[in-house]
Amino acid sequence: MATYITADCINCGACERECPNDAIEPGDELFEIDPRLCTECVGYFPREACQEVCPVKCCLPDPRHEESEATLLARALTLHPNDSDLSARAERGDIPSRFRR
C-alpha cells in the first residue's frame, strides 16, 4: 500500500523532509503523498518515516493502494538506481520493511 495523509494533518511539514523518495508535497489543503513514488520506506526504514515523525500520526497505509513488499522494493530500486547500499541490501534480502516485524 502507499501511505496517505488523513484530514487530521496540521501541515507542519515534518513528513516531507523525511521521505526518501520525495513523494510528499504540500497540497491545496494539506500535505499529499504521491502513491507512484511512495515505497512505504521499504528498503530504507523499518516503518514509514513520515508516520514516525508526524505529531498527529495522520500518515496511514492507504487501503486503496495495496502493494506487496516486493513491489515496493522494486519501486525503490527504480527510483534510486544509483543507491548501491539499497541494491546490496536488496540482494542480501536484508532490507528494512514494515512487512518484517
C-alpha positions as a printed NumPy array, in Angstrom:
array([[ 0.   ,  0.   ,  0.   ],
       [ 1.084,  3.508, -0.476],
       [ 0.771,  5.735,  2.54 ],
       [-1.69 ,  8.606,  2.599],
       [-2.224, 11.629,  4.815],
       [-5.562, 11.97 ,  6.565],
       [-7.565, 15.14 ,  7.105],
       [-6.041, 15.317, 10.611],
       [-2.869, 16.765,  9.024],
       [-1.773, 20.021, 10.663],
       [ 0.507, 20.999,  7.741],
       [ 3.66 , 21.068,  9.852],
       [ 5.815, 19.664,  7.036],
       [ 7.753, 17.231,  9.233],
       [ 6.872, 14.323,  6.95 ],
       [ 8.049, 15.979,  3.749],
       [11.662, 16.238,  4.956],
       [11.803, 12.559,  5.993],
       [10.612, 10.903,  2.783],
       [13.474,  9.118,  0.989],
       [11.527,  9.272, -2.286],
       [10.366, 12.899, -2.312],
       [ 6.81 , 11.539, -2.515],
       [ 5.323, 14.12 , -0.132],
       [ 4.446, 17.661, -1.083],
       [ 2.073, 20.404,  0.009],
       [-1.396, 20.064, -1.458],
       [-4.21 , 22.573, -1.662],
       [-5.327, 21.959,  1.925],
       [-2.833, 19.508,  3.423],
       [ 0.253, 17.541,  2.522],
       [-0.202, 14.753, -0.015],
       [ 1.711, 11.581, -0.859],
       [ 2.127, 10.513, -4.479],
       [ 1.394,  6.747, -4.483],
       [ 3.575,  6.333, -7.589],
       [ 6.593,  7.428, -5.531],
       [ 5.71 ,  6.012, -2.12 ],
       [ 7.501,  2.806, -1.154],
       [ 6.31 ,  2.817,  2.469],
       [10.038,  3.294,  3.13 ],
       [10.719, -0.357,  2.217],
       [14.473, -0.689,  1.834],
       [15.179,  2.367,  3.966],
       [13.347,  2.189,  7.284],
       [11.521, -0.468,  9.316],
       [ 8.434,  1.771,  9.437],
       [ 7.157,  4.638,  7.353],
       [ 9.377,  7.618,  8.197],
       [ 6.502, 10.056,  7.712],
       [ 4.415,  8.279, 10.339],
       [ 7.342,  8.186, 12.773],
       [ 7.773, 11.983, 12.728],
       [ 4.129, 13.007, 12.366],
       [ 2.961, 14.717, 15.571],
       [-0.685, 13.734, 14.943],
       [ 0.044, 10.296, 13.385],
       [-2.008, 11.001, 10.262],
       [ 0.211,  9.138,  7.759],
       [-1.501,  5.78 ,  7.318],
       [-1.391,  2.816,  4.925],
       [-3.81 ,  3.517,  2.087],
       [-6.178,  0.567,  1.562],
       [-6.842,  1.86 , -1.974],
       [-3.205,  1.156, -2.931],
       [-2.337, -2.277, -1.543],
       [ 1.095, -3.434, -2.668],
       [ 3.479, -6.202, -1.662],
       [ 6.912, -5.726, -0.161],
       [ 8.423, -6.998, -3.435],
       [ 6.536, -4.376, -5.448],
       [ 7.552, -1.593, -3.092],
       [11.193, -2.706, -3.096],
       [11.216, -2.846, -6.891],
       [ 9.868,  0.719, -6.948],
       [12.552,  1.857, -4.506],
       [15.248,  0.287, -6.684],
       [13.786,  2.008, -9.759],
       [13.577,  5.372, -8.001],
       [17.14 ,  5.067, -6.675],
       [19.152,  3.247, -9.382],
       [22.454,  4.634, -8.12 ],
       [21.962,  3.714, -4.46 ],
       [24.487,  0.911, -4.111],
       [23.664,  0.392, -0.423],
       [19.999, -0.2  , -1.244],
       [20.932, -2.558, -4.072],
       [23.29 , -4.525, -1.821],
       [20.668, -4.818,  0.946],
       [18.103, -5.971, -1.614],
       [20.461, -8.627, -2.989],
       [21.138, -9.939,  0.521],
       [17.442, -9.847,  1.362],
       [18.353, -7.646,  4.314],
       [16.02 , -4.71 ,  3.836],
       [14.231, -2.66 ,  6.463],
       [10.498, -3.007,  5.967],
       [ 7.242, -2.775,  7.881],
       [ 6.483, -6.232,  6.476],
       [ 9.284, -7.712,  8.62 ],
       [ 8.25 , -7.381, 12.229]])
